Amino acid sequence: MSETNTKCGVALVGCGVVGGATATLLTRDSEILRGRCGTRIDLRYIVDLDHTHARELGLDESLLTADLTAALDDPDVQVVIELVGGITTAREITEQALRAGKHVVTANKALLAHAGPELYAVARENGVSIAFEASCAGGIPIIRALTDGLIVNRIDALYGIVNGTCNFILSAMVQEGKGYDRVLAQAQADGLAEADPTLDVSGEDSAHKLTILAGLAFGQNVDFDAVSIEGIDKLQLMDIQQGKALGYVIKLLAIAQRQGDGLCLRVRPVFIDIEHPLAWVSGPFNAVSVYGHATGHTMYYGRGAGGMPTASAVVADVVSVAQGLWPKLFAQLALWPDRCESANQLPIEEVRSRYYIRMLVEDRPGVFAQIGRVFAEEEISIASLLQPEVEETPSDDLATIVITTHVSREGAVRSALARCGELPTVRARPVCIGIVDEHPEQLWAEGEQQE
Ligand code: HSE
């Protein structure tokens, strides 16, 4: 697209919740957009196999079609919006659109996390671009921040609460003291969690977003398959309550940190201090914290899911493509994963963190000493050790103990827990949850230079 274009034809493929909201914004608010941006966005096709939702929304019947080929053959269509979801069909549609010389706007994080570099290369071969603001954290313009506002920064770390479903469930567990299954059932009944919530609660959705965000933050090609992922589905209310008593709140964080020459990338339910900047991000909201060498800490907050917030990001991408801004960034920046070196993703054992550990042990002399010896041999320094009285402790001969550690290597902690799990006095598999401290700002002095 060139700056002189004043009209941009669009085909929308997939009219579900986000597609319907996008079509609504592009039709209902088209005059407002034209007044603000000087470009008329002309929605010409809404392609889907089932138009029930489009009809419920009262979208223009003349736009509805099942014929993708007609949309791709239309020379007046410059942009295809892919909102089909999933990987297989979405990839086919995306490749077809790119090969037909159309720019693609997508919200599909799974597709980009798995096949982003290949698709970006196809886009370049065909002289077009892929825009994906809606793929990460819905309505929050975090891709713009990383590719524009923060461009001079050497980013040290990025922490995200990037799954609204998980944040909603965890917030309710903390605030209402209800167990995971009860809260999930309520969230599903209220339409705040999918009937099959696996992609969200397993942490995989957050890892898709982390792959995209970390790639741009560090200018490296991140391998989704090497991201360590743990979800929230195994969390027990008892640990959330013990953490709360220690002054922590539980959050599912997508974490990307530089460590030496490598990157530590993981998705984990972790404890953060109630004073941590991400601690107050509750309910379905998302937030991303980014630490740059010039900016220090910046944080981006908003709704990360839902039709209208996500459609807002889709429309912003369409406008940016129509104005020729995004295609320029896509052509010129060196940050895109198809143009970057593969990231040196460190094994999870190399992560350094503090940890919360809970064990069920025999309540008799010498048990602490046995556990303490294992921790000492693994060079893990214990920060606190408690034997709280908890109802869930199954008998009077047993005790629940809670240990917090100083910063330790995750490999050492795993090894210590495996060894403790084999002690006859330890009666159940120990539970371990990372404790993530607020990242230190590392503002560089004026004399210092990036490599
Ligand atoms: N299912 C996601 C969430 C939104 O709950 O945040 C889409 O990525």
Residues whose N, C-alpha, C, O or C-beta is under 5 A from the ligand:
A	BS01	HSE	V162 N163 G164 T165 D200 G304 A305
